[in-house]
Amino acid sequence: MIDDEDEDEEILKKGVSLKSVLKNLLLILLIIVGVLFIYLAGGTNQITNWFIGFSFICLGSTLIQIKKRKSEPNLQTLSILKCNVCGITKVRNYQHGDYVFREVETCNDCNESMLIEQIYSVKLKKPTVAKKEEELKSKARK
């Protein structure tokens, strides 16, 4: 039920953006400036130059390591109910207290109790831009 292929395709579709390349180049340049401050900066106060250079190196290396947090995927937890007498299967949203082999409801066909056979979560796909536009148009019509 869960598509691992969708996750792999998302990773492959992600390219390197110009923004991320420029950001990394800027941060590497910041580290280089720090090194140059330490080794090439002349002057009477070498301790100040070393401190400034070291600060540039620390700032650049720290900013390189900061990564954008990934948003948590939207998950929907489902319970699958099955009647042991007539074999009918029903899927419903997970309810607090559900566990496998718990008797929960009566079957609509044979009035016997149904057991929870499986509980699992599915990753909901993000709506595409076209779907979002359709939703906005339908809300505007109402």
C-alpha positions in Angstrom: 0.0 0.0 0.0 2.9 2.4 0.7 4.7 3.5 -2.4 8.5 3.6 -1.7 9.0 4.4 -5.4 7.4 7.8 -5.0 10.0 8.7 -2.4 12.8 7.6 -4.7 11.4 9.6 -7.6 11.2 12.7 -5.4 14.9 12.4 -4.6 15.8 12.0 -8.2 13.7 15.0 -9.3 15.5 17.2 -6.8 18.2 19.1 -8.7 20.8 21.4 -7.6 19.4 24.9 -7.7 21.4 28.0 -8.6 20.5 29.5 -5.2 22.1 26.6 -3.3 25.3 26.7 -5.5 25.7 30.5 -4.9 25.1 30.0 -1.2 27.8 27.3 -0.9 30.2 29.4 -3.0 29.6 32.4 -0.7 30.3 30.3 2.4 33.4 28.8 0.9 34.6 32.3 0.0 33.9 33.4 3.6 36.2 30.6 4.8 38.9 31.6 2.3 38.7 35.2 3.5 39.2 33.9 7.1 42.3 32.0 6.0 43.7 35.0 4.2 43.1 37.1 7.2 45.1 34.8 9.3 48.1 34.3 6.9 48.3 37.4 4.7 47.0 40.2 6.7 49.8 42.5 7.8 49.8 45.0 10.4 50.9 45.5 13.9 48.3 43.6 15.7 48.4 40.0 14.5 46.3 38.6 17.3 43.4 40.7 16.1 43.9 39.5 12.5 44.1 35.9 13.7 40.9 36.3 15.8 39.0 37.9 12.9 40.2 35.2 10.5 39.3 32.4 12.9 35.8 34.0 13.3 35.3 34.0 9.5 36.3 30.3 9.3 34.0 29.4 12.2 31.0 31.3 10.8 31.5 29.9 7.3 31.8 26.3 8.4 28.8 26.6 10.7 26.6 28.1 8.0 27.6 25.3 5.6 26.4 22.6 8.0 23.0 24.2 8.6 20.4 22.4 6.5 16.8 23.1 5.9 14.5 21.0 7.9 12.4 18.6 6.0 8.7 18.8 6.7 7.2 15.7 8.2 5.1 13.7 5.8 1.3 13.7 6.3 0.3 10.3 7.4 -3.1 8.7 7.7 -3.5 5.7 10.0 -6.1 3.1 8.9 -7.6 0.0 10.5 -8.8 -2.9 8.3 -11.7 -4.8 9.8 -12.7 -8.3 8.6 -15.7 -10.4 9.4 -14.6 -14.1 10.0 -18.1 -15.4 9.1 -18.8 -13.8 5.7 -15.3 -12.5 4.9 -16.3 -8.9 4.3 -13.5 -6.4 4.7 -14.0 -2.8 5.8 -11.4 0.0 6.0 -11.8 2.9 8.4 -9.8 5.6 10.1 -7.8 4.5 13.1 -9.5 5.2 16.4 -7.7 5.6 19.7 -7.6 2.2 21.4 -7.5 0.1 18.2 -5.3 -3.0 18.2 -5.0 -6.1 16.1 -7.6 -8.9 16.7 -9.9 -6.5 18.7 -13.6 -7.0 18.2 -15.0 -3.6 17.2 -18.2 -3.5 15.1 -20.9 -5.8 13.9 -21.0 -6.8 10.3 -23.7 -5.2 8.2 -24.4 -8.5 6.4 -24.4 -11.2 9.0 -24.5 -9.2 12.3 -21.4 -11.0 13.7 -18.5 -9.1 15.2 -15.7 -7.8 13.0 -12.0 -8.1 14.1 -9.3 -5.6 13.3 -7.0 -7.5 11.0 -4.4 -4.8 10.2 -3.4 -1.3 11.3 -1.1 0.7 9.1 -0.2 4.3 8.0 -0.1 5.6 4.5 1.7 8.7 3.3 -0.7 11.2 1.8 0.5 12.8 -1.4 0.8 16.6 -1.5 -1.8 18.1 -3.8 -0.4 19.5 -7.0 -0.6 23.1 -8.0 -3.5 22.4 -10.4 -5.5 20.7 -7.6 -4.8 23.6 -5.3 -6.0 26.1 -8.0 -9.2 24.0 -8.5 -9.9 24.0 -4.8 -9.5 27.7 -4.6 -11.8 28.2 -7.6 -14.4 25.9 -6.1 -14.2 27.8 -2.7 -14.6 31.1 -4.6 -17.7 29.9 -6.4 -19.4 29.0 -3.1 
